[in-house]
């Protein structure tokens, strides 16, 4: 049996799966937690990876390994390869002002969409580099290279200390703002625009490129961004739109065509096979359910039961889920809101229902945007921690207007990395086809009212101001 390892270094934890390269059968696995926060030193990821590898029985017997990871995180290194400062993660919104400036400096969102397929928001790496240059000039002066979380971990696993040996893949590079999935080339002019000078960037590998070797000589695959790995891990086919409900919410589909969305709603990322991965991302997903459960003082199972007790549309109660600001729409300073509160809706069941519907409405808006950019959508493949909620599974078809398939719970990002490693190890022209368990299927009649009342409510939110002081709904601080 040829074994391969797939690694998922996500925002919250590190997962390692060891699978049979030919069949995909799970042999063993491990997991370790990451610290909370939107700013984390990469050493914490490395420590968690070592713990997860130990739990999984080590990597001495694997024929290949691959690392998938959270996208966009800014890992900056000095000329010796040392980390300059803790990494700013994708969900750190302090660079929102930098994103707005970059849009203006290049001449608008359409210019960015044409250049790299995406429009700057605070999530993307280049905005964080601009923030660093402006706010920490001493640290910025030390930077010799920039890479992403999965690039850095792959490099560490290879044992190299040479900056020139850092490698990445198309899917992760496509979320930086200084590499174009359309042309498969870096845009050094945009990197210089953002940071003020050129610095080293990883070599971008093809689908089965070799990024280094483990101590046992096994090759390291190019790795992937987490969403691209998840798409690869689920085996999603043509017309299958993957909706992942984790820390963030993502809606994406593999495509032969890169989108061209000057609004920035749909980002033109790449997938792991050489194609494209148009994607819409929300900052608030499963944590909306966490917050609702905390407010009601219940566990997630009870929250789900409560949500299913209330009618569709929650009798007009609408929860706008901008709890951590929002990326889509681009409202980094926004806060959440509850609308339609009456004596009738003032109970736990209505609030639970509104939380589920609000989270799903934000993702359904993302599906609409994908379709508007030409994506084919025949059914939804629902994954992530939020998909474990019975209420989410049953309510989703009415909001998406499509059949919803829910695969058995799994580590789909790590599985995608493992499938990539198997492709590298087996040396075939095409990736291995792994058998999958039969998913649960959910269908329901669409309920347009839910989307309609959410569309009215979603713009009526307050923004955070300096020191947490709220702004008016139109974004202006009261005098």
C-alpha positions in Angstrom: 0.0 0.0 0.0 1.4 3.4 -1.0 0.6 6.0 1.7 0.4 9.8 1.2 -0.2 12.6 3.7 -2.5 15.5 3.4 -2.2 18.5 5.7 -4.7 21.3 6.4 -3.3 24.2 8.3 -6.5 26.3 8.8 -7.3 29.3 10.9 -8.4 27.2 13.9 -6.3 24.0 13.7 -4.0 21.7 11.9 -5.2 18.4 10.6 -3.1 15.6 9.1 -4.6 12.6 7.2 -2.7 9.6 6.0 -4.5 7.8 3.1 -3.9 5.0 0.6 -2.8 6.8 -2.6 -4.8 4.5 -4.9 -8.1 4.2 -3.1 -8.2 7.1 -0.8 -8.9 4.9 2.2 -8.1 6.7 5.5 -5.3 4.9 7.4 -4.7 7.3 10.3 -5.0 11.0 11.3 -4.0 13.7 13.8 -5.1 17.1 14.8 -3.8 20.1 16.9 -5.3 23.5 17.8 -4.1 26.9 16.6 -4.2 30.0 18.8 -7.1 32.4 18.4 -6.7 35.8 16.9 -6.2 37.5 13.5 -2.4 37.9 14.1 -0.5 34.7 14.7 3.3 33.9 14.7 4.0 31.1 12.2 5.9 29.2 14.8 2.5 28.3 16.4 1.5 26.6 13.1 4.7 24.7 13.0 4.3 23.5 16.6 0.7 22.4 15.8 1.8 20.6 12.7 4.4 18.6 14.6 1.8 17.6 17.2 -0.7 16.6 14.5 2.0 14.6 12.6 2.8 12.8 15.9 -0.8 12.0 16.5 -1.1 10.7 12.9 1.8 8.3 13.5 4.5 10.3 11.7 5.4 10.7 8.0 8.3 8.2 7.8 6.3 5.8 5.7 4.6 8.2 3.3 5.5 8.4 -0.4 4.5 12.0 -0.8 2.9 14.8 1.2 1.1 18.1 0.5 0.1 21.1 2.6 -3.1 23.1 2.1 -3.7 26.1 4.2 -5.7 29.3 5.0 -5.2 31.8 2.2 -3.8 35.3 2.1 -2.0 35.3 5.4 1.1 37.6 5.2 4.3 35.8 6.3 7.3 38.1 5.9 10.9 36.9 6.2 14.2 38.6 6.5 17.3 37.7 4.5 18.2 34.8 6.9 14.7 33.3 6.6 13.6 34.4 10.1 10.0 35.6 10.5 10.0 39.4 10.8 6.7 39.7 12.7 3.6 37.6 13.4 1.5 36.9 10.3 -1.6 39.0 9.6 -4.3 36.5 8.7 -7.0 36.7 6.1 -9.6 37.9 8.6 -7.5 40.8 9.9 -9.3 43.9 8.6 -6.8 46.6 9.7 -5.7 46.9 6.1 -9.1 48.0 4.8 -7.9 51.6 4.3 -4.9 50.3 2.4 -7.2 48.3 0.1 -9.2 51.4 -0.7 -6.1 53.3 -1.5 -4.7 50.6 -3.8 -8.0 50.6 -5.7 -7.8 54.3 -6.3 -4.1 54.3 -7.1 -4.5 51.8 -10.0 -7.5 53.6 -11.3 -10.5 51.6 -9.9 -11.8 48.1 -9.4 -12.0 47.3 -13.1 -8.3 47.9 -13.5 -7.5 45.4 -10.7 -10.0 42.8 -12.1 -8.3 43.1 -15.5 -4.8 42.8 -14.0 -5.2 40.0 -11.5 -8.8 38.9 -11.5 -9.6 40.3 -8.1 -10.3 43.7 -6.5 -8.5 44.6 -3.2 -10.2 44.1 0.1 -8.6 43.8 3.5 -8.3 40.0 3.3 -5.7 40.0 0.5 -1.9 39.8 1.1 -0.9 42.9 -0.8 -3.1 45.1 1.3 -1.4 43.8 4.4 2.0 44.5 2.9 0.9 48.1 2.3 -0.3 48.3 5.9 3.1 47.0 7.1 5.0 49.5 5.0 2.9 52.4 6.4 2.6 51.4 10.0 5.7 49.4 10.9 8.5 50.9 8.7 11.3 49.3 10.8 9.8 45.9 10.3 9.1 46.6 6.6 12.7 47.5 6.1 13.8 44.0 7.3 11.6 42.2 4.8 13.4 40.2 2.1 10.6 37.8 1.1 6.9 37.3 1.5 5.0 34.0 1.4 1.7 32.5 2.5 1.0 30.0 5.4 1.0 26.9 3.3 4.2 28.0 1.4 6.0 28.6 4.7 5.0 25.2 6.2 6.0 23.3 3.0 9.4 25.1 3.1 9.8 24.2 6.8 9.0 20.6 6.1 11.6 20.5 3.3 14.3 21.6 5.8 15.6 24.3 3.6 16.7 27.7 4.9 17.2 29.2 1.4 14.6 31.8 0.5 15.0 30.9 -3.2 13.6 27.4 -2.5 10.2 28.6 -1.2 7.5 27.3 -3.6 3.7 27.8 -3.9 0.9 26.8 -6.2 -1.5 28.7 -8.5 -4.5 28.5 -6.2 -2.8 30.3 -3.3 -0.7 32.7 -5.4 -4.0 33.8 -7.1 -5.2 35.4 -3.8 -2.2 37.7 -3.2 -3.1 40.6 -5.6 0.4 40.4 -7.2 0.0 37.2 -9.3 -2.5 36.7 -12.1 -4.3 33.4 -12.7 -5.1 34.5 -16.2 -1.5 34.9 -17.3 0.2 32.6 -14.8 2.6 35.4 -14.0 3.6 37.6 -11.1 2.9 41.3 -11.4 6.0 42.9 -9.8 4.7 46.3 -10.7 1.7 45.7 -8.4 3.9 44.3 -5.6 6.0 47.4 -5.8 2.9 49.6 -5.8 1.7 48.0 -2.7 4.9 47.6 -0.7 7.1 50.3 -2.1 9.8 48.0 -3.3 10.3 44.6 -4.8 10.9 41.6 -2.5 11.3 37.9 -3.2 8.2 35.7 -3.9 7.8 32.0 -4.1 8.1 30.1 -7.4 4.6 29.1 -8.6 4.5 25.4 -9.5 2.1 23.4 -11.7 -0.4 20.8 -10.4 2.2 18.1 -9.7 5.3 20.2 -9.2 7.8 19.3 -6.5 8.2 21.8 -3.7 10.9 20.0 -1.8 11.3 16.6 0.0 10.7 15.2 3.4 13.6 13.8 5.4 12.8 10.3 4.0 13.1 11.6 0.5 9.4 11.7 -0.3 8.4 14.6 -2.5 6.3 17.5 -1.2 3.5 18.5 -3.6 2.9 22.2 -4.5 0.1 22.5 -1.9 -3.0 24.6 -2.2 -5.2 27.3 -0.8 -7.8 25.8 1.5 -10.8 26.3 -0.8 -9.1 24.9 -3.9 -8.1 21.9 -1.8 -11.6 21.4 -0.5 -13.0 21.4 -4.1 -10.4 18.8 -5.0 -11.1 16.8 -1.9 -14.9 16.6 -2.5 -14.4 15.6 -6.1 -16.9 18.2 -7.1 -17.9 17.9 -10.8 -19.2 20.3 -13.5 -22.1 22.3 -12.1 -21.4 21.4 -8.5 -21.1 24.6 -6.5 -19.3 24.0 -3.2 -20.5 26.0 -0.2 -18.2 25.7 2.8 -19.4 26.9 6.2 -16.4 27.2 8.4 -14.8 30.3 10.1 -15.5 32.0 6.8 -18.2 31.1 4.3 -17.1 30.3 0.8 -19.0 29.6 -2.4 -16.9 28.4 -5.3 -16.9 26.3 -8.5 -14.2 24.9 -10.8 -14.4 26.6 -14.2 -12.5 26.8 -17.5 -13.1 30.5 -17.5 -11.7 33.2 -15.2 -14.3 35.7 -14.0 -14.0 39.4 -14.7 -15.9 41.1 -11.9 -14.9 44.8 -11.4 -17.1 44.9 -8.3 -14.8 42.5 -6.5 -17.6 40.2 -5.4 -16.3 37.3 -7.4 -12.6 36.7 -7.1 -10.8 35.0 -10.0 -8.8 32.4 -8.1 -7.1 29.3 -9.6 -7.8 25.7 -8.7 -5.3 22.9 -8.2 -5.7 21.3 -11.7 -4.7 24.1 -13.9 -8.2 25.6 -14.2 -9.9 28.5 -12.4 -11.9 28.7 -9.1 -14.3 31.7 -9.1 -15.1 32.3 -5.5 -17.2 34.5 -3.2 -16.1 34.7 0.5 -17.9 36.0 3.6 -16.1 36.6 6.8 -19.1 35.4 9.0 -20.3 31.8 8.7 -20.2 29.1 11.4 -19.4 31.7 14.1 -22.8 33.2 13.5 -24.3 30.0 14.8 -21.8 30.1 17.7 -22.9 33.6 18.6 -26.6 32.7 18.4 -26.1 29.7 20.6 -24.2 31.8 23.1 -26.9 34.5 23.2 -29.6 31.8 23.8 -27.5 29.8 26.3 -27.9 26.6 24.3 -25.7 24.1 22.5 -25.7 23.7 18.7 -28.0 20.8 18.6 -30.6 22.7 20.6 -30.1 25.8 18.4 -30.8 23.7 15.4 -34.0 22.3 16.9 -35.2 25.8 17.9 -34.6 27.1 14.4 -36.7 24.3 12.9 -39.6 25.2 15.3 -40.0 28.7 13.8 -41.6 29.3 10.3 -39.6 30.1 7.2 -38.8 33.7 7.3 -39.0 33.8 11.1 -42.2 36.0 10.8 -40.1 38.9 9.6 -37.2 38.6 12.0 -33.9 39.2 10.1 -30.4 38.8 11.4 -27.7 40.5 9.4 -24.5 38.5 10.3 -21.8 41.1 10.0 -20.3 40.1 13.4 -16.7 40.6 12.4 -17.2 43.2 9.7 -17.7 41.8 6.3 -15.7 41.1 3.1 -18.7 40.4 0.8 -20.1 43.0 0.6 -17.0 45.0 1.5 -18.0 46.4 4.9 -14.9 45.8 7.1 -16.2 48.0 9.9 -19.8 46.8 9.9 -21.5 45.3 12.8 -24.4 42.8 12.9 -28.0 43.8 13.3 -31.4 42.3 14.1 -34.5 43.7 12.4 -38.2 43.0 12.7 -38.2 42.4 16.4 -41.8 42.3 17.7 -43.5 40.6 20.6 -44.3 37.7 18.3 -40.7 37.2 17.2 -39.1 37.8 20.7 -38.4 34.2 21.5 -35.5 31.7 21.1 -37.0 29.9 18.1 -37.3 33.0 16.0 -33.8 34.2 16.8 -32.3 30.8 16.1 -34.1 30.7 12.7 -33.1 34.2 11.9 -29.4 33.4 12.6 -29.5 30.4 10.3 -31.3 32.2 7.5 -29.1 35.3 7.8 -25.9 33.3 7.4 -27.3 31.3 4.5 -28.7 34.4 2.8 -25.2 36.0 2.7 -24.0 32.8 1.0 -26.9 32.7 -1.4 -26.0 36.2 -2.5 -22.6 34.7 -3.3 -24.2 32.0 -5.4 -26.1 34.7 -7.4 -22.9 36.5 -8.0 -21.2 33.4 -9.3 -24.0 32.6 -11.7 -23.9 36.3 -12.8 -20.3 35.7 -13.8 -21.3 32.7 -16.0 -20.9 29.8 -13.5 -23.0 26.7 -14.1 -24.9 25.8 -10.9 -26.9 22.6 -10.9 -26.6 21.6 -7.3 -24.9 22.6 -4.0 -22.3 20.5 -2.2 -22.5 21.7 1.4 -19.4 21.1 3.6 -17.7 22.5 6.7 -18.6 22.5 10.4 -21.8 24.5 9.8 -23.1 21.7 7.6 -23.4 19.5 10.7 -26.4 21.5 11.7 -29.7 19.8 10.8 -31.4 23.3 10.5 -28.7 24.5 8.1 -29.1 21.4 5.9 -32.9 21.6 5.8 -33.2 25.3 5.3 -30.4 25.7 2.7 -32.4 24.3 -0.4 -35.2 26.9 0.1 -32.6 29.7 0.0 -30.3 28.4 -2.7 -33.1 27.2 -4.9 -31.1 24.1 -5.8 -30.8 20.5 -4.5 -28.3 20.3 -1.7 -25.9 17.4 -1.2 -24.2 17.0 2.2 -21.2 14.5 2.1 -20.4 12.7 5.4 -18.4 15.0 7.7 -14.7 14.9 6.8 -11.5 16.9 6.5 -12.0 17.9 2.9 -9.2 20.4 2.8 -6.7 17.8 4.1 -8.2 15.2 1.8 -7.7 17.5 -1.2 -4.0 17.9 -0.2 -3.7 14.1 0.2 -5.2 13.6 -3.2 -2.7 16.0 -4.7 0.1 14.1 -2.9 -1.2 10.9 -4.4 -1.2 12.5 -7.8 2.5 13.4 -7.3 3.4 10.0 -5.8 1.7 7.9 -8.5 3.0 10.0 -11.4 -0.2 9.6 -13.5 -1.4 12.1 -16.1 -4.6 12.6 -14.2 -5.3 12.7 -10.4 -6.6 9.4 -8.8 -10.3 8.9 -8.6 -11.2 8.1 -5.0 -14.5 6.5 -4.2 -16.8 8.6 -2.0 -19.5 7.8 0.4 -23.1 8.6 -0.7 -24.1 12.1 0.4 -27.3 13.0 2.0 -29.7 14.9 -0.4 -32.0 17.7 0.6 -34.6 19.5 -1.6 -37.3 22.1 -0.9 -39.4 24.7 -2.6 -37.7 28.0 -2.8 -39.0 30.7 -0.4 -38.2 34.1 -2.1 -39.6 36.0 0.9 -36.6 35.1 3.0 -34.1 36.6 0.5 -36.3 39.6 -0.1 -36.6 40.7 3.5 -32.8 40.0 4.0 -32.0 42.3 1.0 -34.0 45.1 2.6 -32.4 44.6 6.0 -28.7 44.0 5.1 -27.8 47.6 4.4 -29.2 48.9 7.7 -26.2 48.3 10.0 -23.9 50.4 12.1 -20.2 50.7 11.5 -17.6 50.6 14.2 -15.8 53.9 14.7 -12.6 54.8 16.5 -12.4 53.0 19.9 -15.5 51.1 19.1 -17.7 54.2 18.9 -20.5 53.5 16.5 -21.1 55.4 13.3 -24.5 56.1 11.7 -25.9 53.5 9.3 -24.6 55.7 6.4 -21.0 55.3 7.8 -20.7 58.9 9.1 -19.6 59.4 12.7 -22.0 61.5 14.7 -20.6 64.9 15.8 
